[in-house]
Amino acid sequence: MTTKLNTLAVKISEFLKEEWKDIVPFDSPNLEPFPASILPERFRHLIEMVADSTQTPIDASGITLLSVLSAAAAKKFVIKPFRNSAHTEKTNLYTLVSMRSGERKSAVYNLLAEPLIKYQQEAQKEYRRKHEGVAEDQLKPPTYLTDDVTPEKLIGLMKDNNEQMAMLSSEGGLFDNLNGRYSNLPALDIYLKSFTGDYMTVHRVGRPSETLYEPILTIGLFVQPGLLQGLPARLLERGFLGRFLYAAPQPLGIRKVVPTPIDRGQLEFYSRKIQILMNHRVEAPSSLYLEEAAEKAWIAFAEKHEYRLNGSDEFTHHSMRSWAERFPGQMLRVLSLLHIAEHLQTTDSLEQLPAEISEETLNRLIQHSEYFVNQARTAFGVMKSDARLDDAKYLLSIIFADKEDLIKKQELWKKTKGKFATAYNLDSTLSVLADHGYIRMIEAPSSSGLGRKGVVIEKHPDIAKANIAGNDKFNEVKDTKPKRKRVTKTKEGV
């Protein structure tokens, strides 16, 4: 049997001809930090200063900065990777940073969202001054930011505010709402269509119809990891979770008791630039393009990703398939924001913003694009980390203990059916291991002798080197059967 499996391994390797991706450990993935080098120098120094002063992972400030830039640039720019193509991406982002309670999420949020909050305060103050004497219930002051809001209220807010809104929060109230806090089945359409600016009309009994022609929403949230577990399946099935850029940074560990002081000059620079972006007015969004060399680099990047998506099994069985399909478009959105920030770094006007994005700016992003893939894979792994996680760790220990590189699923079932009551439970747990990259499941050719529709489990070549944090018993195969106490007899009796 061993010879047959080894022969099959050769056949499989020749057939797939693809490299394994990095393993994403269950509890403490050793991922690269947010690539600050994709940002222009002044903005890079800003997020490094915020991270150092708040003693938080740089991912928190990096992703939040992108969210703020996205909110300020909404409906002012679009990006077209090909001049003569209909392919257009907006500049709004949906972002989600997963951090535990007590990790100073609010400190990061307050520092980086402050320019938007102040801008809104000043705009509302000016509006009320102009409408002094008007009853409060008749006023509709300009609103750019919201936090805890129902889908129905969000539609009304966007209708009154140029069909755009930013939902930024240091907490995950949106997901509480989508879990049914205010409604058994809250509507998703406003979130789905406002990512791409799609026309929508809402008809309700007893209330006027509301129409949005090109709604644009920015979402930037901090959530606790536990909130990602057990999310309704429809959020994934309808592609809502596939619209987010994720960050799931690990805690810093021992933090400085006396952190680096805040550089007020950096914050003033940042606040001024966000205000310039907020004040920029256009009749219609300005189009951004790629210069010729950048367009060629983009085509190579997009073609490589298309192969990963459809020519390999990397995302075939993965719950982040809908995310992967949107990944190139997400990178275009980030690229447009980097281009805008690069221009703002050296000028106080957007009137002369170059329409073409340079190859250098694109290459900086492409070189670090795997950061976003790995963070998304980690986040989706957390979403599936329910009661099956302990089962997955147990099953991993069984697979690791087997000396063969390939294991028949039927043989694995024989070893573990005392733990997994049904074959379905085994398959479900195997999918968790596959999602994290420890294994991949391959349907065996009929000529292999493994039987019709036989499946083999192939181990990742680096499975023994993986950092399995929180799984100290990884190298031990646990016996789930109760052990009988050994009884020693003596001449005097038991």
Secondary structure, DSSP 8 states (H G I E B T S, - for coil): -HHHHHHHHHHHHHHH---------SS--------GGGS-HHHHHHHHHHHHHHT--HHHHHHHHHHHHHHHHTTTEEE-SSTTSS--B-S--EEEEE--TTS-HHHHHHHHHHHHHHHHHHHHHHHHHHTTTS-GGG------EE-S--HHHHHHHHHHTTTEEEEEESS-HHHHHHTTSS-SS---HHHHHHHHT--EEEEETTEEEEEESS-EEEEEEEE-HHHHTT--HHHHHTTSGGGEEEE-----SS--SS-----HHHHHHHHHHHHHHHH---SS-EEEEE-HHHHHHHHHHHHHHHHHHHTSSTTTT-TTHHHHHHHHHHHHHHHHHHHHHHHHTT-S-STT--SEE-HHHHHHHHHTTHHHHHHHHHHHHHHT-STHHHHHHHHHHHHHHS-SSEEEHHHHHHHHTTT-SSHHHHHHHHHHHHHTTSEEEEE--GGGSS-TT-EEEEE-TTTTT---TT-TTTTS----S--------BTTB-
